[in-house]
Amino acid sequence: MKFDSIIIGGGVAGLSCAIRCAEAGLKTAVIAAGQSALHFSSGSVDVLSRLPNGENVGAPFSAFADLKKQSPSHPYSKLGELQCREAINWYQDVMADCGVYLTAQPDEMNHYRVTPMGTFRSTWLSQQTVHQFPHHQLAQGLAEIALVTVDGFRDFQPQLAADNLAKLSAFESVKIKTAAVELPDFDNMQRNPCEFRSIDISRVLRDETKLHAFAKSMIQQVGKADLVVLPAIFGNGDGAATIKLLEGLTGFKICELPTMPPSLLGIRLEEAMKSHYKRLGGLLLAGDEVRKGEFSNGRLMKIFTRNHEDIPLVADHFLLASGSFFSKGLSAQRHAVSEPIFGLDMAQSAHRDHWYQPQFFTPQSHPFMKMGVECNNRLNPTINQQVISNLYCAGAILAHYDPVQEGSGSGVAISTGYFVAQQMITAHQQQQTDTQPKQERTTA
Ligand SMILES: Cc1cc2nc3c(=O)[nH]c(=O)nc-3n(C[C@H](O)[C@H](O)[C@H](O)COP(=O)(O)OP(=O)(O)OC[C@H]3O[C@@H](n4cnc5c(N)ncnc54)[C@H](O)[C@@H]3O)c2cc1C
């Protein structure tokens, strides 16, 4: 099977690259072994919330110059501010086409989103159903809020969140109340506590009669509130529409917060991207796994997968976006970290004692978080120092950044995926021009 571009990995980085390639008409295939990190994510897009030296960042794009000084090898430093902005704006447009509206604050500042613990995380883009708490005035416009859960749901404990919120000076004069609303059919669902997860609840609330009963119970229990915060328990594809419906039924302004995995806010992004990619004509080989590749003259010629066994998949360009340790894109042995498919050259500390900070909770980055594949400025990796010119890397597999400490996970994944796609598209167009008969070119 021959493609223009093959993408290994179905997370934000791989799918961003795949969508951009498919938009430009490249014959594209994505191979995704399993779930991506989106199933565990908040569904908000972090761009940059902290510099490597620990300094907090209010306006992420304005901090790119400082980031480059502190970390010249950072993926953002390789791409530059303009490329990253272009990529994030493009992603916003693509998601809006899919009905998922991701917005930032108009003043170019990060905003805060509330976590299930009642703490705040800084981020750049959030979905339309997530309340954006402004950096400068967290509780702006809020006199009374209600933290509401479904009675018996274990993945969000409103009292815990309320206690933590109440400790913040910004919430001193805000009345915080909690409620646990009964869900119709709860008894039938509780055969096993593990089954009562956000995704199970979303199936029940898809039924309009049950949603009406839920709304009625909510009105009775909450009374009055400027904002009602619910855990993300509304469907993947139709979640935002269900919340709109619930707002109409109750008269409340409702927002969601991400729960423990499965995180419906993250899954919503992944499903939207996959559907969009398939609508553009892209091929998705879900559940297959790339095992090895064959190289010649500094180029990756073909790859082999578990399901296709000895039938090779051939392409002009390849992207490796197989994630970090979490998704098995990186693998740790006792004294080394490696990239398991191709054995690409890595950036890593020599001795295991230097892989982590002595304290787990520390403002500094744990060095192992910055380990990954070493790439040049075009994001080509090397094997034994030889550049592989038609293979690129994007997302969490890249070295020299820490998505957790910096709050930069999806931002790096989207911008590097998009950056690679742009290079693939340019090379493809160039190749087409070169192979066009000379006479045709002159006439054109
Ligand atoms: C728990 C958690 C929560 C996070 N929350 C946030 C958040 O709220 N906001 C934010 O901006 N960022 C967040 N991040 C960071 C961000 O989600 C990641 O940095 C980003 O999603 C990485 O995307 P990726 O595409 O590079 O990798 P991944 O999402 O890890 O995807 C890798 C893909 O490659 C596939 N794969 C691996 N090996 C193979 C193989 N051999 N063959 C085929 N496929 C393969 C995997 O199955 C998977 O589909 C979070 C990360 C984690 C781990």
The ligand as a Gaussian input file, in Angstrom:
#p B3LYP/6-31G(d) Opt

LIG

0 1
 C       -2.840000      12.383000      32.005000
 C       -2.543000      13.505000      31.076000
 C       -3.339000      14.651000      31.100000
 C       -3.053000      15.710000      30.235000
 N       -3.854000      16.818000      30.257000
 C       -3.624000      17.835000      29.380000
 C       -4.483000      18.965000      29.312000
 O       -5.444000      19.069000      30.059000
 N       -4.204000      19.944000      28.405000
 C       -3.130000      19.872000      27.572000
 O       -2.916000      20.770000      26.746000
 N       -2.307000      18.800000      27.609000
 C       -2.535000      17.795000      28.489000
 N       -1.710000      16.699000      28.527000
 C       -0.575000      16.661000      27.636000
 C       -1.058000      16.367000      26.241000
 O       -2.287000      15.673000      26.290000
 C       -0.057000      15.553000      25.526000
 O        1.179000      16.206000      25.556000
 C       -0.500000      15.389000      24.077000
 O       -1.805000      14.880000      24.061000
 C        0.440000      14.440000      23.403000
 O       -0.137000      14.087000      22.188000
 P        0.612000      13.114000      21.214000
 O       -0.233000      13.031000      20.014000
 O        2.026000      13.515000      21.070000
 O        0.673000      11.700000      21.979000
 P       -0.448000      10.740000      22.546000
 O       -1.710000      11.457000      22.822000
 O        0.195000      10.014000      23.656000
 O       -0.753000       9.745000      21.346000
 C        0.159000       8.788000      20.916000
 C       -0.541000       7.832000      19.990000
 O        0.431000       6.970000      19.394000
 C       -0.059000       5.643000      19.436000
 N        1.083000       4.717000      19.327000
 C        2.111000       4.505000      20.189000
 N        2.943000       3.575000      19.700000
 C        2.440000       3.188000      18.482000
 C        2.842000       2.248000      17.498000
 N        3.938000       1.502000      17.637000
 N        2.084000       2.105000      16.373000
 C        0.958000       2.843000      16.202000
 N        0.524000       3.754000      17.121000
 C        1.259000       3.919000      18.243000
 C       -0.820000       5.592000      20.751000
 O       -1.673000       4.479000      20.807000
 C       -1.566000       6.923000      20.670000
 O       -2.692000       6.819000      19.832000
 C       -1.966000      15.629000      29.367000
 C       -1.176000      14.469000      29.326000
 C       -1.456000      13.420000      30.164000
 C       -0.605000      12.197000      30.097000

